[in-house]
Amino acid sequence: MNRFRGAFTPIATPFLQNGNLDEAGLRRNIARWMTTPLTGLVVLGSNGEAPQLDDDEADRVVEISREAMPKSRPLIVGTGRESTRATIAATQRAAALGADAALVRTPSFFKSQMTAPVFVRHYTAVADASPIPVLLYNVAIFTGVNLQPEAVGTLGAHPNIVGMKDSGSDIGLIAEFIAQTPDDFVVLAGSAATLVHALAAGCDGGILALASLIPDEIVRMQSLVTDGKLTEARALQRRLMPLARSLGGVHGIPGLKAALELMGFAAGPPRPPLLPVTPQTVELLRTQLGALGLLETPSEVRG
């Protein structure tokens, strides 16, 4: 069985107020997530502000994360760079530091040149050189480019490309990815707002920022869909929708970090040029988290 099926969360990279990596906070956060039913963690994804980190910082995040996690929990590391050469180097460093798989975003700077043959060549070279399995990462909301089903179908035949994450909400496209790839190729959803639909279409789980805050509910949603309890799954999806939207395209990483802080995680400020959310947004997130019973009541704090 492919060990990358299930519920993962792409963790935020916590920073101190001076902008440096909060190593102690990262260890505390991971210890807390290790008490949940999450399958594993993703570090250096888009929610980890990966493009904002220097290579030495990124390597340190991988090192700390691996030390803080039991080997039984898969650690997936984002290693995508703009060049094939740099992506291979980052993937090999992650493997040496104990990563179980590499999550490789599409290069995107030269958008008009990012054709299916270019992607096939890029990912094939990375997978050939990688000591660990590779997962494709399609995140058009940030990159502005899209992996196409025919390219994914070709890449899915590579023995070292074991799956992909798609962060979009196009369920038809996700269904095409599933149809074009072998049965043991894992397709993971990246949008909490359409998770039930993606799971019903055949996704094998998800890599979701929302799972940093409510891992039990995300795992339960997958179980409900697997058990055919779609009415219950849809009801849970509706209940989680306001928070899912806030952490998705509305407030993004700064919103995720504010929500984590409200729940007692180490998060710190986003790294510039990103700005922290406004006090009004913090209060909105407090209301949404409170509605889901995720914040301590005053009596619980006193007790």
C-alpha positions in Angstrom: 0.0 0.0 0.0 1.3 3.5 -0.9 2.1 5.2 2.4 1.3 8.6 1.0 -2.5 8.0 1.1 -4.3 9.8 3.8 -4.5 13.1 5.6 -1.5 15.4 5.6 -1.1 19.0 6.6 1.3 21.5 5.0 2.7 23.1 8.1 3.4 26.8 8.5 7.0 27.8 9.1 7.1 29.6 12.5 9.2 32.8 12.7 10.3 34.8 15.7 9.4 38.5 15.8 12.9 39.3 14.5 12.2 37.2 11.4 14.4 34.3 12.2 13.2 30.7 12.2 11.5 29.7 15.5 13.2 26.3 16.0 11.7 25.6 19.4 8.2 26.6 18.2 8.5 24.3 15.2 9.4 21.4 17.5 6.5 22.2 19.8 4.1 22.4 16.9 5.2 19.0 15.5 4.9 17.3 18.9 1.3 18.5 19.1 0.5 17.3 15.5 2.0 13.9 16.3 -0.8 13.4 18.9 -3.4 13.6 16.1 -4.5 11.0 13.5 -2.7 12.8 10.7 -0.9 10.5 8.3 2.1 12.8 8.2 3.3 16.3 7.5 4.4 18.4 4.6 7.1 20.9 5.2 8.3 23.7 2.8 5.0 23.7 0.9 3.3 27.0 -0.2 1.8 27.3 3.3 5.3 26.9 4.7 6.4 30.1 2.8 8.9 27.9 1.0 9.8 30.6 -1.7 10.7 33.0 1.2 13.2 30.7 2.8 17.0 30.6 2.1 18.3 27.1 1.3 20.1 26.8 4.7 16.8 27.7 6.5 14.9 25.3 4.4 17.3 22.5 5.2 17.1 23.3 8.9 13.3 23.0 8.8 13.6 19.5 7.2 16.2 18.5 9.8 14.2 19.6 12.8 11.0 18.1 11.4 12.5 14.7 10.8 14.0 14.7 14.3 10.7 15.6 15.8 8.7 12.9 13.9 8.7 9.1 14.3 9.9 7.3 11.2 6.4 5.7 11.0 4.9 9.1 10.0 5.8 10.1 6.4 7.6 13.5 6.0 7.0 15.0 2.6 9.3 18.0 1.7 8.6 20.7 -0.9 11.7 20.8 -3.2 10.4 22.6 -6.3 12.6 25.3 -7.8 12.6 27.2 -11.1 15.4 25.2 -12.7 15.6 21.4 -13.0 19.2 21.5 -11.7 18.2 23.4 -8.5 15.2 21.1 -8.0 17.4 18.1 -8.2 19.8 19.6 -5.7 17.1 20.5 -3.2 15.5 17.0 -3.6 18.8 15.3 -2.9 19.4 17.5 0.2 15.9 16.7 1.5 16.5 13.0 1.0 19.8 13.2 2.9 18.0 14.9 5.8 15.5 12.1 6.1 12.5 13.1 3.8 10.3 10.3 2.7 9.1 12.0 -0.5 9.6 15.2 -2.4 6.7 17.4 -3.4 7.8 19.2 -6.5 5.8 22.2 -7.7 5.7 23.1 -11.4 8.3 25.7 -12.5 6.4 28.7 -13.7 8.5 31.9 -14.4 8.6 31.3 -18.1 4.9 30.6 -18.2 4.3 30.5 -22.0 7.1 27.9 -22.3 5.7 25.6 -19.7 4.2 23.0 -22.1 3.5 19.3 -21.4 6.8 18.2 -23.0 8.7 20.6 -20.8 7.0 19.3 -17.7 7.6 15.7 -18.7 11.3 16.3 -19.3 11.6 18.3 -16.0 9.9 15.8 -13.7 11.5 12.8 -15.4 15.0 14.3 -14.8 14.1 15.0 -11.1 12.6 11.6 -10.5 15.6 9.9 -12.2 18.0 11.7 -9.9 15.9 11.5 -6.7 16.8 9.0 -4.0 13.2 9.3 -2.7 9.8 9.1 -4.3 8.5 12.2 -6.1 5.0 13.7 -6.0 3.9 16.2 -8.6 2.5 19.5 -7.3 -0.1 21.4 -9.3 -0.8 24.8 -7.7 -2.0 27.1 -10.4 -3.4 29.6 -7.9 0.2 30.6 -7.2 2.1 29.5 -10.3 -0.3 30.4 -13.0 0.4 27.2 -14.9 -1.4 23.9 -15.0 -0.2 20.4 -15.4 -2.4 18.7 -18.0 -3.8 15.2 -17.7 -1.7 13.8 -20.6 1.5 15.0 -19.0 0.4 13.5 -15.6 -0.5 10.3 -17.4 3.0 10.0 -18.9 4.7 10.9 -15.7 2.5 8.4 -13.7 4.3 5.6 -15.5 7.7 6.6 -14.0 8.6 4.1 -11.2 9.8 6.9 -8.9 6.8 9.3 -9.4 4.2 7.9 -7.0 1.5 10.6 -6.9 0.5 14.2 -7.0 -1.2 17.0 -5.1 -3.7 19.2 -6.9 -4.6 22.4 -5.1 -7.4 23.5 -7.4 -11.1 23.0 -7.2 -11.7 21.7 -10.7 -13.1 18.2 -9.8 -13.3 17.3 -13.5 -9.6 17.9 -13.9 -8.9 15.9 -10.8 -11.0 13.1 -12.1 -8.9 13.1 -15.3 -5.7 12.9 -13.3 -7.1 9.8 -11.6 -8.3 8.3 -14.8 -5.0 8.8 -16.6 -2.8 7.3 -13.9 -2.2 3.7 -12.5 -4.3 2.5 -9.5 -1.3 2.8 -7.1 -0.7 6.4 -8.2 -1.8 8.6 -5.3 -3.9 11.8 -6.0 -4.2 14.1 -3.0 -6.6 17.1 -2.8 -5.3 20.5 -1.8 -8.5 22.4 -1.5 -10.5 22.0 1.8 -13.5 23.8 0.3 -14.1 21.0 -2.2 -12.6 18.1 -0.2 -15.8 15.9 -0.2 -16.2 16.3 -3.9 -12.5 15.4 -4.5 -12.7 12.4 -2.3 -15.9 11.3 -4.0 -14.1 11.6 -7.3 -11.5 9.2 -6.2 -8.8 11.2 -4.4 -6.7 9.2 -1.9 -6.6 11.9 0.7 -5.5 15.5 1.0 -2.7 17.9 1.9 -4.7 20.6 3.6 -3.8 23.7 5.6 -7.1 23.3 7.4 -5.8 20.0 8.8 -3.3 21.9 10.9 -6.2 23.2 12.9 -8.8 20.4 12.8 -7.0 17.2 11.9 -9.7 15.0 13.5 -12.4 16.5 11.4 -10.5 16.1 8.2 -9.7 12.5 8.9 -13.3 11.9 9.8 -14.5 13.4 6.5 -12.3 11.0 4.6 -13.7 8.1 6.6 -17.3 9.2 6.0 -16.7 9.3 2.2 -14.9 6.0 2.3 -17.9 4.5 4.2 -20.3 5.9 1.7 -21.9 8.3 4.3 -22.0 11.2 1.9 -24.8 13.1 3.6 -22.8 13.2 6.8 -19.7 14.1 4.9 -21.4 17.0 3.1 -22.8 18.3 6.4 -19.4 18.3 7.9 -18.0 20.1 4.8 -20.7 22.8 5.2 -19.8 23.3 8.8 -16.1 23.7 8.0 -16.7 25.9 4.9 -16.3 29.4 6.5 -13.0 28.6 8.1 -11.8 26.7 4.9 -12.6 29.8 2.8 -10.8 32.1 5.2 -7.6 30.0 5.1 -7.9 29.5 1.4 -8.0 32.3 -1.2 -9.2 35.0 1.2 -6.6 35.4 3.9 -4.0 32.8 2.9 -0.8 32.2 4.8 -1.2 35.3 7.1 -4.7 34.0 8.0 -3.4 30.5 8.7 -0.7 31.9 10.9 -3.2 34.1 12.8 -5.5 31.1 13.4 -2.6 28.9 14.6 -1.6 31.6 17.1 -5.2 31.8 18.4 -5.0 28.1 19.0 -1.8 28.2 20.9 0.6 27.1 18.1 3.9 28.9 17.4 3.5 30.8 14.1 4.8 34.3 14.3 4.5 36.8 11.5 4.5 36.0 7.9 7.8 36.9 6.1 7.7 40.1 4.1 6.6 41.1 1.6 3.5 39.3 3.1 1.7 41.3 5.8 0.0 40.1 8.9 -3.8 40.1 8.8 -5.7 43.0 10.3 -7.1 43.0 13.8 -10.6 42.7 12.3 -9.5 39.5 10.4 -8.1 38.1 13.7 -11.5 38.6 15.3 -13.3 37.0 12.3 -11.0 34.0 12.7 -11.6 33.9 16.4 -15.3 33.8 15.8 -14.9 31.0 13.2 -12.6 28.9 15.4 -14.9 29.5 18.3 -18.0 28.3 16.4 -16.1 25.0 15.8 -15.3 24.7 19.5 -11.6 25.1 18.9 -10.8 27.8 21.4 -10.6 27.4 25.1 -13.4 29.0 27.1 -12.5 31.3 30.0 -13.5 28.5 32.5 -11.2 26.1 30.8 -8.3 28.6 30.9 -8.9 29.2 34.7 -9.2 25.5 35.3 
